[in-house]
Amino acid sequence: MASTPFDVLSICPEKHTYKLTHARMSASGCCSYSTLKAWLPILSWLPRYKLKWLQMDLLAGITVGLTTVPQALAYAEVAGLPVQYGLYSAFMGGFIYTLLGTSKDVTLGPTAIMSLLCFSVVGGQPHRAVLLTLLCGLIQAVMALLRLGFLLDFISFPVIKGFTCAAAVTIGFGQVKNILGLKDVPHQFFLEVYYTFYKIPEARIGDVVLGLLCLAVLVMLMFMKMGLGSEDVPPCSRLARKLVWAVTTMRNALVVVAASLVAFSWDAYGHHVFTITGKTSQGLPPFRPPPTSDTMANGTVVSFGEIVEDFGGGLAVIPIMGLLESIAIAKAFASQNDYRIDANQELLAIGVTNIMGSFVSAYPVTGSFGRTAVNSQTGVCSPAGGIVTSVIVLLSLEFLMPVFYYIPKACLAAVIICAVAPMVDYHVVANMWRIRKLDLLPFVVTFLMSFWQVQYGIIAGVAVSGAMLLYNMARPQIKVSDHGVLVMELSSGLSFPATEHLSHIIHTQALQVSLPRSVVLDCHHVSVIDYTVISELRDLLRQFKLRDVQLVFSRLQPSVLEVLLAADLQGLRHTDSVEAALQMEWLRSSVSEIAL
């Protein structure tokens, strides 16, 4: 039986990176085991797993775990949920992604952006957040199964940047009230700004001092990590460098632990000077289906349909933004570490993670850039590092929840502010201004609208980008040159929105002048043509014939020529080159002059 070539995703032992290797299997194998490996990428790298990789995966998993726990607690605050929901959302991704993921670096879990989106849709209601997770996961999984990942390509870079910059400002400023120890501040951004400044006289000195101190320490450690030199140094310096790297990488956990000890010490002596997290639920979450209805405080039962209706546009925005964020991260680190990912398989991994996460009371998750960077820098060799991270989160839930009672909210606020600050990328504005100023329009629309409602900002930005894209399709540039005969070159394709524009140019410059002129239409950029274009061309050919001039098509693609011939257009003339069309038209004009 003939063998069928196909690509198998594997791990390169020397570089600890994925690479594509060519293999051949029988046709029967291609329909069975290879298909199973496509759906379960773990089958590609697990048989090649080496014991020496275990050390690196353990180290990376522990390092990421110590970063994940404090961040998960902090992001739950952003989502308006009890802090334990951050941990509920942080462990399922490690297990599922190990089975289904195609990147060795990506870590799934709660992020600042998804937390903000979740809060904007569910308003801090845990039951609805869990149901939202299930619905998001189902949408993402269906998109993966139907291979709809290409839809994400319609969300432009300026829209993504506008949203992330606005989200960073919203999240960061939203934590100022916790730094100041203020209470009863509205969550709507503009009201939040007003009441934060209005209530500054009510600030708690303990929270302010601790919050600013935590911010200063985190910023200092962050700059220390950025300032680390090359690894090509003497052994003693290398050891010191690794120690500094370890401390700066685990800075969030160290700062949270130190702040909690300070809060506990003051509280033990009866001085309640800090706003602390307070009582949290201890133990692992029960494994149960997410609720499909909700009960209000007054006893009113809200049905599933009413909850979905309340979700509104957020039910479309959150799954798509989750996919965008995770796939962008996976592609970035795949390029950096020289391996390939499967975008649709990534969609499936995120979708299944959210579906399963909804059974353990998680809110929607996606890939985390910060934790993925830590994972990659620590030298992770396979997705198995995520299992170690998930185990650390589970151990924290089981044994450390009473300790989290003393975590100061000002400390968590400092962690969040430092996490989102790099997302404010002001350089991109200068680059867009220099390269193409028009791209600032969707950026600005998304940025400003996101302060009103996050999902509306994304929708508005996509609408503006779509309108710009459609305008370019409907008004393609047409280069007109005069060689005795007008030559019109379409600088892009010809689709039905552009037919009216092309017809208008031809009429105004060739047909409606005092002496009608022949036209050579250079179509070498046209690869697709539809019935609407055919109908317009048929009318144009008739108009040219009535005025005793010619419309000649040159450099047609074979597929386009086949459609034109099938349409049986009367008077259709075509040549292989513009020069041949010009010579044909000059010859026709000469014959006409001799006949006269």
PAZAMAR-93513 format. One line per 3 residues: for each residue x, y, z of C-alpha. Coordinates in steps of 0.05 Angstrom, whole numbers. Layout:
<recs>
X/Y/Z ~ ...
</recs>
This chain:
<recs>
0/0/0 ~ 26/70/-18 ~ 51/111/40
24/180/56 ~ 71/236/78 ~ 49/279/136
79/322/190 ~ 86/298/261 ~ 96/348/318
154/326/361 ~ 204/354/411 ~ 277/367/395
317/338/453 ~ 378/381/441 ~ 342/448/441
281/428/483 ~ 237/457/428 ~ 183/430/384
198/421/311 ~ 164/389/251 ~ 194/324/229
174/287/166 ~ 147/216/174 ~ 112/166/130
56/119/150 ~ 9/74/114 ~ -58/102/90
-94/62/144 ~ -48/91/198 ~ -60/161/171
-134/153/182 ~ -125/127/253 ~ -65/139/297
-41/202/261 ~ -111/231/265 ~ -112/215/339
-45/250/348 ~ -72/311/312 ~ -128/315/364
-84/294/422 ~ -15/327/412 ~ 10/294/477
16/229/436 ~ 69/264/393 ~ 116/286/448
103/238/507 ~ 135/176/474 ~ 199/218/464
198/247/534 ~ 267/244/567 ~ 280/238/642
328/297/639 ~ 270/342/615 ~ 234/326/680
281/370/721 ~ 268/431/676 ~ 193/419/674
191/414/750 ~ 231/477/759 ~ 188/515/708
123/488/738 ~ 143/508/809 ~ 166/577/787
103/590/747 ~ 60/563/804 ~ 90/612/853
74/667/803 ~ 4/641/789 ~ -23/637/860
-15/711/879 ~ -37/733/809 ~ -99/689/811
-119/718/878 ~ -109/788/851 ~ -146/777/785
-206/750/823 ~ -211/820/854 ~ -212/850/784
-268/802/765 ~ -306/824/827 ~ -307/753/853
-283/722/920 ~ -208/709/916 ~ -216/634/916
-248/637/847 ~ -181/660/820 ~ -150/595/843
-210/555/820 ~ -195/583/750 ~ -120/570/753
-111/495/756 ~ -155/463/702 ~ -115/494/645
-51/459/664 ~ -82/390/659 ~ -123/401/595
-69/439/558 ~ -19/383/570 ~ -65/337/531
-89/384/477 ~ -40/442/471 ~ 11/450/415
58/499/451 ~ 108/479/504 ~ 108/549/534
35/572/540 ~ 2/571/608 ~ -74/579/614
-108/613/672 ~ -140/678/695 ~ -113/742/664
-125/816/676 ~ -163/826/611 ~ -208/766/618
-222/785/690 ~ -243/855/668 ~ -287/827/613
-318/778/661 ~ -335/833/710 ~ -364/877/655
-412/821/636 ~ -431/787/702 ~ -419/844/751
-384/801/803 ~ -439/747/809 ~ -403/680/818
-458/634/792 ~ -464/674/728 ~ -389/677/719
-386/601/721 ~ -443/594/671 ~ -408/645/627
-346/600/628 ~ -386/540/603 ~ -418/580/546
-352/611/526 ~ -319/542/525 ~ -375/513/482
-369/571/432 ~ -293/564/429 ~ -297/488/420
-348/494/365 ~ -305/545/330 ~ -247/497/333
-287/437/307 ~ -314/479/249 ~ -245/508/234
-269/579/245 ~ -203/606/271 ~ -196/649/209
-251/695/237 ~ -200/721/287 ~ -161/751/229
-215/803/220 ~ -196/835/287 ~ -140/883/268
-78/900/307 ~ -100/972/322 ~ -165/945/353
-128/896/397 ~ -78/949/419 ~ -133/1000/432
-170/950/475 ~ -109/926/514 ~ -86/998/529
-156/1018/553 ~ -162/954/594 ~ -95/967/627
-116/1038/646 ~ -184/1014/671 ~ -154/956/711
-96/997/738 ~ -138/1056/761 ~ -190/1008/789
-138/985/839 ~ -122/1055/864 ~ -181/1051/912
-150/989/944 ~ -83/1023/950 ~ -118/1080/986
-163/1033/1027 ~ -227/1065/1001 ~ -295/1031/1003
-361/1038/966 ~ -329/1065/902 ~ -371/1050/839
-342/1004/787 ~ -363/1044/725 ~ -298/1077/701
-318/1150/700 ~ -355/1146/766 ~ -296/1107/794
-249/1163/775 ~ -294/1216/805 ~ -308/1180/872
-235/1158/880 ~ -212/1231/881 ~ -274/1252/920
-259/1202/976 ~ -184/1213/981 ~ -194/1246/1051
-221/1178/1074 ~ -156/1141/1054 ~ -127/1093/1106
-55/1110/1122 ~ -37/1037/1133 ~ -62/1015/1065
-29/1074/1030 ~ 39/1062/1062 ~ 37/986/1050
10/993/979 ~ 62/1043/958 ~ 117/1003/991
95/940/954 ~ 92/979/889 ~ 163/1005/900
191/936/916 ~ 157/904/856 ~ 181/958/808
251/954/836 ~ 253/878/828 ~ 224/884/758
279/931/737 ~ 331/886/770 ~ 307/829/727
309/871/664 ~ 380/893/681 ~ 408/823/688
468/814/642 ~ 490/757/599 ~ 498/686/626
569/685/599 ~ 601/705/666 ~ 647/672/718
616/615/760 ~ 609/656/823 ~ 575/713/785
531/662/750 ~ 507/635/816 ~ 491/706/841
455/720/775 ~ 412/658/782 ~ 395/677/854
374/747/833 ~ 335/718/774 ~ 297/671/821
280/726/871 ~ 258/775/817 ~ 217/722/780
180/702/843 ~ 172/775/866 ~ 96/772/868
95/713/915 ~ 150/741/959 ~ 116/809/965
49/778/981 ~ 79/733/1034 ~ 117/791/1066
56/837/1065 ~ 13/782/1095 ~ 63/772/1152
62/847/1166 ~ -14/847/1167 ~ -17/786/1212
33/817/1260 ~ -7/881/1267 ~ -73/843/1272
-44/798/1327 ~ -31/859/1370 ~ -102/885/1358
-82/940/1309 ~ -128/933/1247 ~ -92/983/1203
-97/945/1137 ~ -156/924/1094 ~ -147/849/1088
-178/797/1042 ~ -218/765/1098 ~ -252/698/1103
-246/652/1043 ~ -274/583/1028 ~ -224/529/1044
-213/465/1004 ~ -221/443/933 ~ -284/465/895
-337/411/885 ~ -339/380/816 ~ -410/394/792
-446/422/731 ~ -451/498/728 ~ -518/528/749
-566/542/692 ~ -609/590/733 ~ -597/641/787
-636/663/848 ~ -638/737/866 ~ -633/763/938
-709/772/939 ~ -721/699/919 ~ -736/713/846
-710/657/800 ~ -676/681/737 ~ -681/630/680
-625/607/634 ~ -653/646/576 ~ -656/710/617
-584/702/640 ~ -560/691/569 ~ -599/753/547
-565/793/603 ~ -497/770/578 ~ -512/805/512
-453/820/467 ~ -405/797/520 ~ -421/725/501
-388/738/433 ~ -333/785/456 ~ -304/743/513
-293/678/474 ~ -262/715/416 ~ -216/758/459
-196/697/499 ~ -176/662/434 ~ -140/723/407
-99/733/470 ~ -79/660/476 ~ -63/648/402
-23/712/397 ~ 19/690/457 ~ 28/619/428
50/646/361 ~ 99/695/392 ~ 134/642/434
131/590/378 ~ 169/639/333 ~ 218/656/389
233/583/405 ~ 230/556/333 ~ 170/510/331
100/512/301 ~ 31/513/332 ~ -37/492/306
-85/551/315 ~ -148/509/311 ~ -120/459/361
-105/518/408 ~ -179/538/401 ~ -199/469/421
-152/468/481 ~ -179/535/507 ~ -251/514/495
-244/447/531 ~ -207/482/588 ~ -265/530/598
-317/475/592 ~ -283/432/644 ~ -267/493/686
-340/510/692 ~ -349/445/731 ~ -300/469/784
-329/540/790 ~ -277/574/746 ~ -289/639/708
-264/646/635 ~ -190/637/624 ~ -139/646/568
-64/646/558 ~ -24/691/603 ~ 34/729/571
71/742/636 ~ 67/671/662 ~ 83/643/593
145/686/591 ~ 167/660/659 ~ 153/589/635
196/598/573 ~ 253/634/609 ~ 257/579/661
271/529/606 ~ 207/487/604 ~ 214/428/557
142/406/548 ~ 70/423/567 ~ 78/377/627
105/436/666 ~ 32/459/669 ~ 14/398/711
64/419/764 ~ 35/489/765 ~ -35/461/772
-14/417/831 ~ 15/477/867 ~ -51/514/858
-90/454/884 ~ -44/448/945 ~ -55/522/958
-131/512/956 ~ -128/453/1002 ~ -79/478/1055
-65/553/1048 ~ -134/585/1044 ~ -134/604/1119
-68/640/1108 ~ -99/681/1051 ~ -145/713/1103
-88/761/1120 ~ -68/782/1050 ~ -76/858/1047
-117/884/989 ~ -67/940/978 ~ -14/887/965
-57/851/913 ~ -72/918/881 ~ 3/931/874
12/863/841 ~ -44/879/791 ~ -18/948/774
52/922/760 ~ 23/866/718 ~ -19/911/673
28/971/668 ~ 69/941/610 ~ 4/934/570
1/1009/560 ~ 42/1010/497 ~ 48/1083/478
102/1067/426 ~ 50/1035/382 ~ 14/1101/374
77/1135/349 ~ 90/1077/301 ~ 20/1080/272
25/1155/264 ~ 91/1147/227 ~ 70/1087/184
-3/1097/168 ~ -43/1151/205 ~ -110/1123/185
-98/1061/229 ~ -103/1107/289 ~ -178/1113/276
-198/1043/299 ~ -146/1047/355 ~ -175/1112/382
-248/1089/374 ~ -233/1024/411 ~ -192/1058/465
-245/1111/481 ~ -306/1067/475 ~ -275/1015/521
-279/1064/579 ~ -354/1064/571 ~ -365/990/563
-307/943/547 ~ -346/899/499 ~ -374/960/462
-304/985/451 ~ -283/921/417 ~ -347/918/375
-339/991/354 ~ -266/981/336 ~ -282/919/294
-339/957/260 ~ -292/1015/242 ~ -238/968/217
-290/930/177 ~ -316/994/146 ~ -245/1014/126
-233/945/96 ~ -298/947/57 ~ -283/1017/33
-216/994/5 ~ -251/937/-30 ~ -305/983/-58
-257/1037/-80 ~ -194/1003/-107 ~ -140/1047/-136
-143/1049/-212 ~ -81/1074/-248 ~ -99/1108/-314
-47/1120/-368 ~ -55/1148/-438 ~ -22/1112/-496
-69/1138/-549 ~ -113/1086/-518 ~ -131/1090/-444
-98/1036/-402 ~ -131/1024/-334 ~ -93/981/-285
-130/955/-224 ~ -82/958/-165 ~ -122/905/-127
-175/853/-140 ~ -242/866/-171 ~ -302/844/-129
-375/864/-132 ~ -369/925/-85 ~ -319/955/-134
-360/948/-197 ~ -396/1015/-190 ~ -330/1052/-179
-297/1019/-240 ~ -358/1034/-283 ~ -358/1107/-260
-283/1116/-278 ~ -293/1084/-347 ~ -355/1126/-362
-325/1192/-340 ~ -257/1183/-375 ~ -275/1142/-437
-348/1139/-454 ~ -378/1206/-434 ~ -324/1250/-465
-334/1287/-531 ~ -294/1234/-569 ~ -305/1165/-537
-241/1126/-528 ~ -221/1054/-526 ~ -197/1024/-461
-148/968/-444 ~ -165/939/-376 ~ -102/909/-343
-129/852/-299 ~ -66/817/-276 ~ -84/832/-202
-155/804/-210 ~ -159/732/-185 ~ -233/725/-170
-294/751/-208 ~ -368/743/-191 ~ -436/749/-224
-446/822/-205 ~ -380/841/-240 ~ -400/799/-301
-467/836/-307 ~ -432/904/-303 ~ -380/883/-355
-435/860/-402 ~ -467/929/-398 ~ -400/964/-408
-384/922/-470 ~ -452/942/-499 ~ -438/1016/-484
-370/1011/-519 ~ -401/978/-580 ~ -454/1033/-586
-399/1085/-588 ~ -356/1045/-637 ~ -298/1038/-589
-267/977/-555 ~ -259/949/-485 ~ -201/900/-486
-180/856/-427 ~ -106/840/-418 ~ -65/794/-373
-126/755/-348 ~ -115/700/-297 ~ -135/631/-325
-191/623/-274 ~ -219/692/-289 ~ -215/681/-365
-252/615/-356 ~ -309/652/-320 ~ -312/706/-373
-315/655/-430 ~ -369/616/-393 ~ -410/680/-387
-411/685/-464 ~ -401/761/-465 ~ -413/791/-534
-354/831/-559 ~ -305/802/-508 ~ -234/813/-530
-173/793/-490 ~ -97/790/-499 ~ -38/762/-461
-5/829/-451 ~ -19/903/-450 ~ 28/914/-509
-11/864/-551 ~ -77/899/-533 ~ -48/967/-553
-22/939/-619 ~ -89/907/-634 ~ -126/972/-620
-77/1014/-661 ~ -86/965/-719 ~ -161/970/-713
-158/1046/-713 ~ -113/1046/-775 ~ -160/1000/-813
-219/1045/-794 ~ -182/1107/-820 ~ -164/1072/-886
-236/1051/-894 ~ -259/1123/-885
</recs>
